Amino acid sequence: MALNGVLVAFYGSHGDLEAACKRWGRSYMDHLRALAVEADPAALHMPVSAAVDARELMGIPLQSGQRLVQLSASPHAAALRALGLARSLVDAADAAVARLHRVPNEPTRSGDRSADDPS
């Protein structure tokens, strides 16, 4: 849903949601895939780190095919890693939406002025 927020924040304000759906896809997995394979994540209004997280998240196997005991790894390691990556993507999407909706000279959440502020 967070990636959907970026899609709507940018493309909705520019009135071309159909183009966005062609680029981002329509499902959550489509959104992840689009971000993971994008050569220039900034073109999707997301940082490079979000594309790296998307690639890593898509690379986590849904179910382990191996029946070997993993030493020094919890049985939930893949799920915990996926949760961390998803949290990072939500944070990046939240920041992207905030940037896309920021009014010039409006303070950001940290209290700093936007980059548009000449003072």
Phi, psi and omega in degrees: 000326180295320177294326175298324178298320178295316179302311181290321181299318181275302187287328178297321180286341178260001173070021182232060181295331179296318177296322179297317180295327177292322182279316185268340188082184185248337183256168177302315180295323175299317180298314179299315180299316180300316180291321182295324184263355182293124179291330181232086182305333178298333177295338176259010179066030180233151179285160178303322181300327179291323177294320177297315178298319180297317178298316181293319179298319179290338180276351179285123180297142179293325179211133180292130178272348182272147177248028180268152176280128177267124178276144178057030174223136180288157178294345181251019185302316181295319180294319179293322177295317179298319179297317178296318178294318179296320178298318179297319178294320178297317179297318179295319179294320178299315179296321179295316179297318179299318178296317183292334182259359183290137176272137178307140180071008177274136178298144175278180180299330181279355179095350178287155174282157178292166180296343180282349185280119182285347184278000000 
